[in-house]
Amino acid sequence: MEISKSKSFFQDIRSRELNGFRVRKRPYFSETATEFTEIGAVAVEHNGEETPPLAVSFCKTSKNAHIYAVSDEDGYVSLFDTRWKFPSSACHRETAEKTRISEWVAHKNAIFDISWIKDDTRILTASGDQTVKVWDAEEEKCTAVLNGHTGSVKSLCPHPTNSDVLISGSRDGSFAIWDLRCNATLKSRCAEACITSTAMVKGAHLSPQAKRVRRGKAASMSITSVLFLKDEISIATAGAVDSIVKFWDTRNLKAHITRASPDPMSSFEKGGTLHGISSLSQDSNGVFLTASCMDNRIYLYDVLRVEKGPIQSFTGCRVESFYVKSAISPDANHILSGSSDGNAYIWQVNKPEMDPISLKSHEGEVTAVDWCPSDTGKVATSSDDFTVRIWNIESKFCSSTRTSSIRRRVMATTSEECRQLLMNEKQTSQTNDPDNLCSQDDDFCQTSSPNPITMPTIGTPESHKKKLMFDSDPKETYDKTPEAEMKSPSSVLNPPSSLKRRTIRDYFLVA
């Protein structure tokens, strides 16, 4: 930016402090945002037969934000492109055929969870065949199989910064940590590398009645959701047993370090009804954690104070099965949830008392949902009506990243020396620039009036006493030589002991 020679450096700073300066605004949803527009819907079907989708995941990088993956009950993984535009009357099957990038059979059983890793070049799938697989998204080729669970793998989550590390939770009541860099111990029939877990915790969420269950009947122990927290060392797990979220330290997995629940006194201790948790989610900064509970509530926790209980709860949806999921937005401003009543709902985090935004288009239970991490306002919802629908908030309700606003600083009153310095700068510029800043800001020019405003002296009583003592000594008014200045008690280089900053320990010793 070219700066006028007539304007001095000090005047430029003064102008910015008084008039403000333009800054980029972060994209946000307006408080009046009450409508989402369906921009696309695809039917999940293979060889003419429809199948219910179970998980949906947008790509993580901005360059691939238009691509999302869908897994279903038949064990397929399908990739779709959201850039295609179709009229609302278009057939869902026809839309799926034109927007589908690829599809392949990933498991011979249902795929309950799916996630992108390694800059969207790999896909993780968790299946009812008790395995987790790693797929090359472009080659549609399995690069690793993770074996070790003895029940359906219900949930998985990659490490927030190291995509070679992930966790998975299973119906057998265990969660496991995996490292894709470990050497494969054996080869499967399809020449796939098999990797064993680096750590596994069994019975992480056992039912309190597990010891009293009669023989021949399985105790409830399923882990429904796992989450690798943003601090990179903690894990959160939830199960079908109750509404308790447990937190674990990956460096010591002998026992959970803390837990969170809607009520400090758990339900079974009160003899009440037990409600499981269907899903966990966390925002991109790791500040909040949400738990979608089977009591038809979504609980919001502060990650730094999880033991205090939820800070908010959101109602309006119906969570009648463990397939109904919820997710907090990357910026932590909104929560999106499916519902058993056929709708999806969006709440504002800072206004839980307000009615949620309803996304009404599905004809069956809305199950898995996802936020696009790099395209503000774009969400995906899947349903038992065999469709996945993409929604986007109307542009008039969402600010653009190109807009800007005026940010002003609050200035403290300048000292007399700084004021005189600025006035000197103004007088110098007046000889060169007739359109000086005083014509733009009359209030600032009033500082040169004959009766300047006298600011009160601010300080502690001790400092006032010292000031009066120094003012009463006429010797202090004389000029000092450099040698005397160095030896002066007021010298910055040699302060007296009474003015040196004390430590906290010194205050306790004095007391």
C-alpha positions as CSV (number, residue, x, y, z in Angstrom):
1,M,0.0,0.0,0.0
2,E,1.4,3.4,-1.0
3,I,1.5,6.0,1.9
4,S,1.2,9.7,1.2
5,K,4.4,11.5,2.0
6,S,2.5,14.4,3.6
7,K,1.2,12.1,6.3
8,S,3.7,11.2,9.0
9,F,4.1,7.9,10.8
10,F,2.5,9.2,14.0
11,Q,-0.5,10.6,12.2
12,D,-1.0,7.3,10.4
13,I,-1.0,5.4,13.7
14,R,-3.3,8.1,15.2
15,S,-5.8,7.8,12.4
16,R,-6.0,4.0,12.7
17,E,-6.5,4.2,16.5
18,L,-9.3,6.8,16.2
19,N,-11.0,5.6,13.0
20,G,-10.4,1.9,13.3
21,F,-9.1,-0.5,10.7
22,R,-10.6,-3.2,8.5
23,V,-10.3,-6.8,9.4
24,R,-11.5,-10.0,7.9
25,K,-14.7,-11.4,9.4
26,R,-15.1,-15.1,10.2
27,P,-17.9,-16.8,8.5
28,Y,-20.9,-17.2,10.7
29,F,-24.6,-18.0,10.8
30,S,-26.8,-15.0,11.4
31,E,-29.2,-15.0,14.3
32,T,-32.0,-14.8,11.7
33,A,-30.8,-17.9,9.9
34,T,-34.0,-20.0,9.9
35,E,-33.8,-21.8,6.5
36,F,-31.5,-24.4,5.0
37,T,-31.8,-25.3,1.4
38,E,-31.6,-28.8,0.1
39,I,-29.0,-28.7,-2.7
40,G,-28.9,-32.4,-3.5
41,A,-30.1,-35.8,-2.6
42,V,-28.9,-39.2,-3.8
43,A,-30.4,-42.7,-3.4
44,V,-28.2,-45.3,-1.8
45,E,-28.7,-48.4,-4.0
46,H,-26.6,-51.1,-5.7
47,N,-27.7,-53.2,-8.6
48,G,-31.2,-51.7,-8.4
49,E,-31.7,-52.6,-4.7
50,E,-31.8,-49.8,-2.1
51,T,-30.0,-50.1,1.2
52,P,-30.0,-47.8,4.3
53,P,-26.9,-45.6,4.7
54,L,-25.2,-45.9,8.1
55,A,-22.4,-43.3,8.0
56,V,-21.4,-40.2,6.0
57,S,-18.2,-38.2,6.0
58,F,-17.0,-35.1,4.1
59,C,-13.4,-34.9,2.9
60,K,-11.2,-33.0,5.4
61,T,-9.2,-30.8,3.0
62,S,-10.6,-27.7,1.3
63,K,-9.6,-28.8,-2.2
64,N,-11.8,-31.9,-1.8
65,A,-14.6,-30.3,0.2
66,H,-17.1,-31.2,-2.5
67,I,-16.6,-34.9,-2.0
68,Y,-18.3,-37.0,0.7
69,A,-18.2,-40.8,1.4
70,V,-21.2,-42.9,2.4
71,S,-21.2,-46.4,3.9
72,D,-24.2,-48.6,4.1
73,E,-25.7,-51.8,5.5
74,D,-24.6,-53.9,2.5
75,G,-20.9,-53.2,3.1
76,Y,-20.4,-50.7,0.2
77,V,-18.4,-47.4,0.2
78,S,-19.7,-44.8,-2.2
79,L,-18.1,-41.4,-3.1
80,F,-20.3,-38.6,-4.4
81,D,-19.6,-35.1,-5.8
82,T,-21.8,-32.2,-4.5
83,R,-20.9,-29.8,-7.3
84,W,-23.6,-31.1,-9.6
85,K,-26.9,-29.1,-9.6
86,F,-30.2,-30.8,-10.1
87,P,-33.8,-29.6,-9.8
88,S,-35.7,-30.7,-6.7
89,S,-37.9,-32.8,-8.9
90,A,-35.0,-34.9,-10.2
91,C,-35.1,-38.6,-9.4
92,H,-32.8,-39.6,-6.6
93,R,-31.5,-42.6,-8.4
94,E,-30.7,-40.5,-11.5
95,T,-28.9,-38.0,-9.3
96,A,-26.9,-40.7,-7.6
97,E,-25.8,-42.1,-11.0
98,K,-24.5,-38.8,-12.2
99,T,-22.9,-37.6,-9.0
100,R,-21.3,-40.9,-7.9
101,I,-17.5,-40.8,-8.3
102,S,-16.9,-44.5,-7.4
103,E,-18.2,-47.3,-5.2
104,W,-16.8,-50.7,-4.1
105,V,-17.6,-53.5,-1.7
106,A,-15.4,-52.8,1.4
107,H,-16.8,-55.5,3.8
108,K,-19.2,-58.4,3.6
109,N,-21.1,-56.9,6.5
110,A,-22.6,-53.5,7.5
111,I,-20.2,-50.6,7.8
112,F,-21.1,-48.6,10.9
113,D,-18.5,-45.8,10.7
114,I,-16.2,-44.2,8.1
115,S,-13.5,-41.5,8.2
116,W,-11.0,-39.8,5.8
117,I,-7.3,-39.7,6.7
118,K,-4.0,-38.8,5.1
119,D,-5.1,-35.7,3.2
120,D,-8.2,-37.6,1.8
121,T,-6.1,-40.3,0.2
122,R,-7.2,-43.0,2.6
123,I,-10.5,-44.1,4.1
124,L,-11.1,-46.0,7.4
125,T,-14.1,-48.3,7.6
126,A,-15.5,-50.0,10.8
127,S,-17.7,-53.0,10.1
128,G,-19.9,-55.7,11.6
129,D,-17.3,-58.3,10.5
130,Q,-15.3,-57.3,13.6
131,T,-12.5,-55.5,11.6
132,V,-11.4,-52.1,10.6
133,K,-10.0,-51.6,7.1
134,V,-7.8,-48.9,5.5
135,W,-8.6,-48.2,1.9
136,D,-6.8,-46.3,-0.9
137,A,-9.6,-44.0,-2.0
138,E,-8.3,-43.7,-5.6
139,E,-7.3,-47.3,-6.3
140,E,-10.3,-48.7,-4.3
141,K,-7.7,-51.1,-2.7
142,C,-7.4,-52.3,0.9
143,T,-4.0,-51.5,2.3
144,A,-4.5,-52.9,5.8
145,V,-6.8,-54.9,8.0
146,L,-7.0,-54.3,11.7
147,N,-7.9,-57.5,13.6
148,G,-8.5,-58.0,17.3
149,H,-12.1,-57.2,18.2
150,T,-14.5,-60.0,18.9
151,G,-17.7,-58.0,18.2
152,S,-19.0,-55.6,15.6
153,V,-16.9,-52.4,15.4
154,K,-19.3,-49.6,16.0
155,S,-17.1,-46.5,16.0
156,L,-13.6,-45.3,15.0
157,C,-11.7,-42.0,15.2
158,P,-8.3,-41.0,13.8
159,H,-5.7,-39.1,15.9
160,P,-6.2,-35.3,15.4
161,T,-2.7,-34.8,14.0
162,N,-1.1,-38.2,13.3
163,S,-3.3,-40.1,10.8
164,D,-1.3,-43.3,11.4
165,V,-2.9,-43.6,14.8
166,L,-6.6,-44.3,15.5
167,I,-9.0,-45.8,18.0
168,S,-12.0,-48.1,17.6
169,G,-14.8,-49.2,19.8
170,S,-16.6,-52.4,19.6
171,R,-19.8,-54.2,20.7
172,D,-17.6,-56.6,22.7
173,G,-17.1,-53.8,25.2
174,S,-13.5,-53.0,24.3
175,F,-11.7,-50.1,22.6
176,A,-8.4,-50.4,20.9
177,I,-5.5,-48.2,19.8
178,W,-3.9,-48.9,16.4
179,D,-0.8,-47.7,14.7
180,L,-0.7,-48.2,10.9
181,R,3.1,-48.0,11.0
182,C,3.4,-51.3,12.8
183,N,4.6,-54.3,10.8
184,A,2.0,-56.7,9.7
185,T,2.1,-60.0,11.5
186,L,0.4,-62.1,8.8
187,K,-1.3,-61.9,5.4
188,S,-5.0,-62.5,4.8
189,R,-6.4,-64.6,2.0
190,C,-6.6,-61.5,-0.2
191,A,-2.9,-60.6,0.5
192,E,-3.9,-57.8,2.8
193,A,-1.6,-56.7,5.6
194,C,-3.0,-57.6,9.0
195,I,-2.2,-55.3,12.0
196,T,-2.8,-56.0,15.6
197,S,-3.7,-53.3,18.2
198,T,-1.0,-51.6,20.2
199,A,-3.3,-51.4,23.2
200,M,-6.8,-52.7,24.1
201,V,-9.0,-52.0,27.1
202,K,-11.8,-54.6,27.7
203,G,-14.9,-54.1,29.7
204,A,-14.6,-50.3,29.5
205,H,-18.4,-49.7,29.9
206,L,-19.8,-52.7,31.8
207,S,-23.3,-52.7,33.0
208,P,-23.6,-52.3,36.8
209,Q,-25.8,-55.4,36.8
210,A,-23.3,-57.4,34.8
211,K,-22.3,-59.6,37.8
212,R,-26.0,-60.4,38.5
213,V,-26.8,-61.5,34.9
214,R,-27.8,-65.1,34.8
215,R,-25.8,-67.6,32.7
216,G,-26.6,-67.7,29.0
217,K,-27.6,-64.1,28.8
218,A,-25.1,-61.5,27.5
219,A,-24.5,-58.5,29.7
220,S,-24.8,-55.1,28.1
221,M,-21.4,-53.7,27.5
222,S,-21.3,-52.3,23.9
223,I,-19.2,-49.2,23.2
224,T,-21.1,-47.0,20.8
225,S,-18.7,-44.1,20.3
226,V,-15.0,-43.3,20.7
227,L,-13.3,-39.9,20.3
228,F,-9.6,-38.9,20.1
229,L,-9.5,-35.6,21.8
230,K,-7.7,-32.6,20.4
231,D,-5.1,-32.6,23.2
232,E,-3.7,-35.7,21.3
233,I,-3.3,-37.9,24.3
234,S,-6.8,-38.3,25.7
235,I,-9.7,-40.6,24.6
236,A,-13.4,-40.3,25.3
237,T,-15.6,-43.3,25.2
238,A,-19.4,-43.9,25.6
239,G,-21.5,-46.9,25.6
240,A,-25.0,-48.4,25.5
241,V,-25.0,-49.0,29.2
242,D,-25.6,-45.5,30.6
243,S,-25.1,-41.8,29.9
244,I,-21.5,-41.8,31.4
245,V,-18.7,-40.5,29.2
246,K,-15.3,-41.9,30.3
247,F,-12.0,-40.2,29.6
248,W,-8.7,-42.1,29.3
249,D,-5.0,-41.2,29.1
250,T,-3.3,-43.1,26.3
251,R,-0.1,-43.2,28.3
252,N,-1.8,-45.2,31.1
253,L,-4.9,-47.1,30.3
254,K,-5.2,-49.1,33.5
255,A,-8.2,-46.9,34.5
256,H,-10.1,-43.9,33.3
257,I,-8.9,-40.6,34.6
258,T,-12.3,-39.0,35.0
259,R,-15.9,-39.2,33.7
260,A,-18.8,-37.0,32.8
261,S,-22.6,-37.6,33.1
262,P,-25.7,-35.4,33.1
263,D,-26.2,-36.1,36.8
264,P,-23.3,-36.3,39.3
265,M,-25.2,-39.2,40.8
266,S,-25.5,-41.8,38.1
267,S,-28.9,-43.2,37.2
268,F,-28.2,-46.7,38.5
269,E,-27.2,-45.4,41.9
270,K,-30.6,-43.7,42.1
271,G,-32.4,-46.7,40.7
272,G,-33.6,-44.8,37.7
273,T,-33.8,-45.7,34.0
274,L,-30.4,-46.2,32.2
275,H,-29.9,-44.2,29.0
276,G,-27.1,-45.0,26.6
277,I,-25.2,-42.6,24.4
278,S,-25.3,-43.0,20.6
279,S,-22.5,-40.6,19.6
280,L,-19.8,-38.2,20.7
281,S,-18.4,-35.2,18.9
282,Q,-15.9,-32.4,19.4
283,D,-15.3,-29.0,17.7
284,S,-12.1,-28.3,15.8
285,N,-10.5,-26.4,18.7
286,G,-11.3,-29.1,21.2
287,V,-13.2,-26.7,23.6
288,F,-16.6,-28.5,23.7
289,L,-17.8,-32.1,23.6
290,T,-21.3,-33.3,22.8
291,A,-23.0,-36.5,23.8
292,S,-26.2,-37.6,22.1
293,C,-28.2,-39.4,24.7
294,M,-31.1,-41.9,24.5
295,D,-33.1,-39.7,26.8
296,N,-33.8,-37.4,23.8
297,R,-31.2,-34.8,24.8
298,I,-27.9,-33.7,23.5
299,Y,-25.5,-32.7,26.3
300,L,-22.7,-30.1,25.9
301,Y,-19.6,-30.4,28.1
302,D,-16.7,-28.0,28.7
303,V,-13.7,-30.3,28.1
304,L,-11.7,-28.6,30.9
305,R,-14.6,-29.1,33.4
306,V,-16.2,-32.4,32.3
307,E,-16.6,-33.6,35.9
308,K,-18.8,-30.6,36.7
309,G,-21.5,-32.0,34.3
310,P,-23.0,-30.6,31.2
311,I,-23.1,-26.8,30.7
312,Q,-26.1,-27.0,28.4
313,S,-28.6,-29.5,27.1
314,F,-30.6,-29.4,23.8
315,T,-34.0,-30.9,23.3
316,G,-36.4,-31.3,20.4
317,C,-35.0,-34.4,18.6
318,R,-36.0,-38.0,19.3
319,V,-33.1,-40.4,19.8
320,E,-34.9,-43.8,19.8
321,S,-32.1,-45.9,18.4
322,F,-28.3,-45.9,18.5
323,Y,-28.1,-45.2,14.8
324,V,-29.3,-41.6,15.4
325,K,-26.1,-39.4,15.6
326,S,-25.3,-35.8,16.3
327,A,-22.3,-33.5,15.6
328,I,-21.1,-30.1,16.7
329,S,-20.0,-27.7,14.0
330,P,-16.2,-27.1,13.5
331,D,-16.5,-23.6,14.9
332,A,-18.5,-24.8,17.9
333,N,-21.5,-22.5,17.1
334,H,-24.1,-25.0,16.2
335,I,-25.1,-28.6,16.8
336,L,-26.6,-30.9,14.1
337,S,-28.6,-34.0,15.0
338,G,-30.6,-36.7,13.3
339,S,-33.9,-37.8,14.8
340,S,-36.3,-40.7,14.8
341,D,-39.2,-38.5,13.8
342,G,-37.8,-38.1,10.2
343,N,-36.3,-34.6,10.6
344,A,-32.8,-33.2,11.3
345,Y,-32.3,-30.4,13.8
346,I,-29.8,-27.6,14.2
347,W,-29.4,-25.6,17.5
348,Q,-27.4,-22.5,18.3
349,V,-24.9,-23.4,21.0
350,N,-25.2,-20.0,22.8
351,K,-29.0,-20.1,22.6
352,P,-30.2,-23.5,23.8
353,E,-33.6,-22.2,24.8
354,M,-34.5,-21.3,21.2
355,D,-36.3,-23.8,19.0
356,P,-34.0,-25.6,16.7
357,I,-33.9,-25.2,12.9
358,S,-35.8,-28.2,11.3
359,L,-34.6,-29.8,8.1
360,K,-37.7,-31.5,6.8
361,S,-37.4,-33.6,3.7
362,H,-36.6,-37.2,4.8
363,E,-39.3,-39.8,5.0
364,G,-37.6,-42.1,7.6
365,E,-35.4,-42.0,10.7
366,V,-32.5,-39.6,10.2
367,T,-29.4,-41.3,11.4
368,A,-25.8,-40.2,10.6
369,V,-25.0,-36.5,10.0
370,D,-21.8,-34.6,9.2
371,W,-20.6,-31.0,8.8
372,C,-18.3,-30.0,5.9
373,P,-15.2,-28.8,7.7
374,S,-14.1,-26.3,5.0
375,D,-17.4,-25.1,3.5
376,T,-19.4,-23.1,6.0
377,G,-23.0,-24.1,6.3
378,K,-22.9,-27.3,4.3
379,V,-24.2,-30.4,6.0
380,A,-25.1,-34.0,5.1
381,T,-27.9,-36.1,6.6
382,S,-28.6,-39.8,5.9
383,S,-31.9,-41.6,6.6
384,D,-33.6,-45.0,6.6
385,D,-35.5,-43.7,3.5
386,F,-32.4,-44.9,1.6
387,T,-31.2,-41.3,0.8
388,V,-28.4,-38.9,1.7
389,R,-29.3,-35.3,1.4
390,I,-27.0,-32.3,1.2
391,W,-28.1,-29.0,2.7
392,N,-26.6,-25.5,2.6
393,I,-27.7,-22.4,4.5
394,E,-29.0,-19.7,2.3
395,S,-26.4,-17.2,1.2
396,K,-28.3,-14.2,2.6
397,F,-28.1,-15.7,6.1
398,C,-24.4,-16.5,6.0
399,S,-21.6,-13.9,5.8
400,S,-18.9,-14.2,3.2
401,T,-15.3,-14.6,4.1
402,R,-14.5,-11.6,1.8
403,T,-16.5,-9.1,3.8
404,S,-14.8,-6.9,6.4
405,S,-15.7,-4.9,9.4
406,I,-14.2,-2.0,11.4
407,R,-12.4,-3.0,14.5
408,R,-11.6,-0.2,16.9
409,R,-9.2,-0.1,19.8
410,V,-9.9,1.5,23.1
411,M,-7.1,4.1,23.7
412,A,-5.8,5.1,27.0
413,T,-5.2,8.9,27.6
414,T,-1.8,9.8,26.4
415,S,0.7,11.6,28.6
416,E,1.7,15.2,28.0
417,E,4.9,14.3,26.3
418,C,3.2,12.0,23.8
419,R,0.5,14.6,23.2
420,Q,3.2,17.2,22.5
421,L,5.0,14.8,20.1
422,L,1.8,14.3,18.1
423,M,1.1,18.0,18.0
424,N,4.6,18.6,16.7
425,E,4.0,16.0,14.0
426,K,0.7,17.7,13.1
427,Q,2.3,21.2,12.8
428,T,5.1,19.8,10.5
429,S,2.6,18.1,8.2
430,Q,0.4,21.3,8.0
431,T,3.0,23.1,6.0
432,N,3.0,20.3,3.4
433,D,-0.6,19.0,3.5
434,P,-3.5,21.5,3.6
435,D,-6.0,18.7,4.2
436,N,-4.7,17.7,7.6
437,L,-6.3,15.3,10.0
438,C,-7.7,18.1,12.2
439,S,-10.4,18.7,9.7
440,Q,-11.4,15.1,9.9
441,D,-11.4,14.8,13.7
442,D,-12.2,18.0,15.6
443,D,-12.3,16.2,18.9
444,F,-8.7,15.3,18.7
445,C,-7.6,18.8,17.8
446,Q,-9.2,20.1,21.0
447,T,-6.1,18.7,22.9
448,S,-4.3,21.9,21.8
449,S,-6.8,24.2,23.5
450,P,-5.5,26.7,26.1
451,N,-7.2,24.7,28.9
452,P,-6.2,21.1,28.5
453,I,-7.9,18.5,30.5
454,T,-6.0,17.5,33.6
455,M,-6.1,13.7,34.2
456,P,-6.2,12.5,37.8
457,T,-3.1,10.8,39.1
458,I,-3.6,7.1,39.5
459,G,-1.5,5.1,41.9
460,T,-1.3,3.3,45.3
461,P,-1.1,5.3,48.6
462,E,2.5,4.2,48.9
463,S,3.4,5.7,45.6
464,H,1.7,8.9,46.5
465,K,3.8,9.2,49.6
466,K,7.0,8.6,47.7
467,K,6.0,11.2,45.1
468,L,5.3,13.9,47.7
469,M,8.7,13.1,49.4
470,F,10.5,13.5,46.1
471,D,8.6,16.6,45.2
472,S,9.5,18.2,48.5
473,D,13.3,17.8,47.8
474,P,14.5,20.7,45.7
475,K,17.6,18.8,44.7
476,E,15.5,16.5,42.5
477,T,14.8,19.4,40.2
478,Y,18.5,19.8,39.2
479,D,19.9,18.1,36.2
480,K,22.0,15.0,36.9
481,T,25.2,13.9,35.2
482,P,25.2,10.4,33.6
483,E,27.3,9.1,36.5
484,A,24.8,10.5,39.0
485,E,21.9,9.1,37.0
486,M,23.3,5.6,37.2
487,K,23.7,5.9,41.0
488,S,20.2,7.4,41.4
489,P,17.6,5.3,43.3
490,S,15.2,6.0,40.4
491,S,17.5,4.5,37.8
492,V,16.0,1.7,35.8
493,L,19.3,0.0,35.7
494,N,19.8,0.1,39.4
495,P,16.5,0.1,41.3
496,P,16.4,0.2,45.0
497,S,15.5,-3.0,46.9
498,S,12.2,-1.5,48.0
499,L,11.1,-1.1,44.4
500,K,12.2,-4.5,43.2
501,R,9.3,-6.9,42.3
502,R,8.6,-9.5,44.9
503,T,7.8,-13.1,44.4
504,I,4.7,-14.7,45.8
505,R,6.9,-16.5,48.4
506,D,8.2,-13.1,49.6
507,Y,4.6,-11.9,50.3
508,F,4.0,-15.0,52.4
509,L,7.3,-14.5,54.4
510,V,6.4,-10.9,55.2
511,A,2.9,-11.9,56.3
